[in-house]
Amino acid sequence: MVDFSIESEYIHNGCSVVCGVDEAGRGPLAGPVYAAAVVLRPETKILGLDDSKKLTEKKREALFPVITEQALSYGIGFATAEEIDEINILQATFLAMRRAVANLSVTPDLLLIDGNQKPHTGLCEEITVIKGDAKSMSIAAASVLAKVSRDRYMLDLAEQYPQYAFEKHKGYGTKLHYERIAQYGISPVHRRSFLKKIIGEG
């Protein structure tokens, strides 16, 4: 259950600014990987907030302005498909996280990172929380901001590259997406490192 108990424990122990960090879009074949960093006030209550993967697109969109209005601070960052190909998806995810944290208007004392690996921002202590987006309110909020931001960007790409139907699959490896790649080839926004087999056959 998502609540503020993890944050409260660290605040009680002297951390005044605790920030949740999460990513969206590590798995797709196209588009950037996004990350968000969110600092919530201790008294914040966001009705219906949960891990973004458990929410409908409509619910995530509805929560987005609630989170951004109620957050003490939030930052969003991303790493491009080119950067993913250059440094690999894990390092690109960390890069997106560092950019998200850098876009905060406050300096955090502690980062709660979803997962089991740290982005090493160099700013403050970092604590990993496995399945944090289903436990921590700050991480869950970050998961929603990252997911919605990426989905919106993929809709923009859908207008630039209508032949790939990004609006339907958001770049993930669906049957439709693979069919469109087979028909139209690889675009500048595809992750070439994710499509080596296809490129090799082309």
C-alpha positions in Angstrom: 0.0 0.0 0.0 1.3 3.4 -0.9 1.8 5.8 2.0 4.2 8.2 3.5 5.7 5.9 6.2 9.1 5.4 4.5 9.5 9.1 4.1 8.3 9.8 7.6 10.9 7.5 9.1 13.7 9.4 7.5 12.2 12.8 8.2 11.9 11.8 11.9 15.6 10.9 11.8 16.6 14.4 10.6 16.1 14.4 6.8 14.0 17.5 6.0 13.7 17.0 2.2 13.0 13.5 1.1 12.6 12.9 -2.7 11.1 10.0 -4.5 12.6 9.0 -7.9 11.3 6.6 -10.5 11.6 6.0 -14.3 9.4 5.1 -17.2 10.2 3.6 -20.5 13.2 1.3 -20.0 11.7 -1.5 -22.2 10.3 0.1 -25.4 12.0 -0.2 -28.8 11.6 3.6 -29.5 11.7 6.9 -27.8 13.4 8.2 -24.7 13.5 6.9 -21.2 12.0 9.3 -18.7 12.5 9.9 -15.0 10.8 12.1 -12.4 11.8 13.3 -8.9 9.1 14.4 -6.4 9.3 16.0 -3.0 6.0 15.9 -1.2 5.1 17.7 2.0 4.5 15.4 5.0 0.9 16.4 5.2 0.2 15.6 1.5 -2.6 13.2 0.7 -3.2 12.3 -2.9 -6.4 10.2 -3.3 -6.0 7.3 -5.7 -2.2 7.5 -6.0 -0.5 4.2 -6.8 2.2 2.6 -8.8 1.6 4.1 -12.3 1.6 0.6 -13.8 -1.6 -0.2 -11.8 -3.4 2.9 -13.0 -5.3 3.5 -16.2 -4.0 6.1 -18.6 -7.0 8.3 -17.7 -6.3 8.1 -14.0 -2.6 8.9 -14.5 -3.5 11.9 -16.5 -5.9 13.1 -13.8 -3.3 12.6 -11.1 -0.6 14.5 -13.0 -1.8 18.1 -12.2 -2.7 17.0 -8.6 0.8 15.9 -8.0 2.5 18.8 -9.6 0.3 21.3 -7.7 0.7 19.6 -4.3 4.4 18.7 -4.5 6.9 20.9 -2.7 9.1 20.4 -5.8 9.3 18.1 -8.8 11.7 17.6 -11.7 11.4 15.6 -14.9 14.3 14.4 -17.1 14.9 12.1 -19.9 17.6 10.4 -22.0 17.2 10.1 -25.8 17.2 7.0 -27.9 20.6 8.1 -29.2 21.9 8.3 -25.6 20.4 4.9 -24.8 22.3 3.4 -27.8 25.5 5.2 -26.8 25.7 4.4 -23.1 23.1 1.5 -22.7 19.7 1.6 -21.2 20.7 1.3 -17.5 23.2 4.2 -17.7 20.7 6.2 -19.7 18.1 5.6 -17.0 20.5 6.9 -14.4 21.2 9.9 -16.6 17.5 10.6 -16.8 17.2 10.3 -13.0 20.1 12.7 -12.5 18.5 15.2 -14.8 15.2 14.9 -13.1 16.8 15.6 -9.7 18.8 18.5 -11.1 15.5 20.1 -12.2 14.2 20.2 -8.6 13.8 23.7 -7.1 15.0 22.4 -3.7 18.1 20.4 -2.7 17.1 17.0 -1.3 18.7 15.5 1.8 17.7 12.0 0.7 16.7 10.3 -2.5 14.4 7.2 -2.4 15.1 5.4 -5.6 12.7 2.8 -7.0 14.5 -0.5 -7.6 17.8 -1.8 -6.4 20.4 0.4 -8.1 21.5 4.0 -7.5 21.9 6.7 -10.1 24.8 8.3 -8.1 23.8 11.9 -8.3 26.5 13.0 -5.9 24.0 15.4 -4.2 23.0 13.4 -1.2 22.4 10.0 0.3 20.5 7.6 -1.9 18.4 4.7 -0.7 17.0 2.0 -3.0 13.5 0.7 -2.4 12.5 -2.5 -4.2 9.0 -2.0 -5.6 9.1 1.4 -4.1 6.4 2.7 -6.5 3.9 0.4 -4.6 5.1 1.5 -1.2 6.3 5.1 -1.1 4.0 8.0 -1.9 6.9 10.1 -3.3 8.1 7.3 -5.5 4.6 6.5 -6.7 4.1 10.2 -7.5 7.4 10.2 -9.5 6.3 7.0 -11.4 3.1 8.8 -12.5 4.9 12.0 -13.6 7.5 10.0 -15.5 5.0 7.7 -17.2 2.6 10.6 -18.2 5.5 12.7 -19.4 6.8 9.9 -21.6 3.4 9.0 -23.0 2.8 12.6 -23.9 6.1 12.8 -25.7 5.3 9.6 -27.6 2.1 11.2 -28.8 4.2 14.0 -30.2 6.4 11.5 -32.0 3.2 9.8 -33.3 2.5 13.1 -35.2 6.0 13.2 -36.6 6.1 9.5 -37.5 2.5 8.5 -38.1 3.4 5.3 -39.9 4.6 3.7 -36.7 1.3 4.2 -34.7 3.2 5.3 -31.6 0.0 6.6 -30.1 -1.2 3.0 -29.8 1.8 1.3 -28.3 4.0 4.1 -27.0 7.1 2.5 -28.6 6.7 -0.9 -26.8 7.4 -4.1 -28.8 3.8 -5.0 -29.7 2.8 -7.0 -32.8 1.6 -3.9 -34.5 4.9 -2.1 -33.8 7.0 -4.9 -35.2 4.8 -5.0 -38.3 5.3 -1.3 -38.9 9.1 -1.6 -38.4 9.1 -4.4 -40.9 7.1 -2.3 -43.3 8.8 1.1 -42.9 12.2 0.3 -41.4 13.8 1.9 -38.4 13.2 5.6 -37.6 15.6 8.1 -36.0 13.8 7.7 -32.7 14.2 3.9 -32.5 16.7 2.4 -30.2 19.1 0.7 -32.6 20.7 -1.3 -29.8 17.3 -2.9 -29.1 16.8 -3.8 -32.7 20.2 -5.3 -33.6 18.7 -8.5 -35.0 16.3 -6.6 -37.3 19.0 -4.2 -38.4 21.3 -7.2 -39.2 18.6 -8.8 -41.3 17.8 -5.5 -43.1 
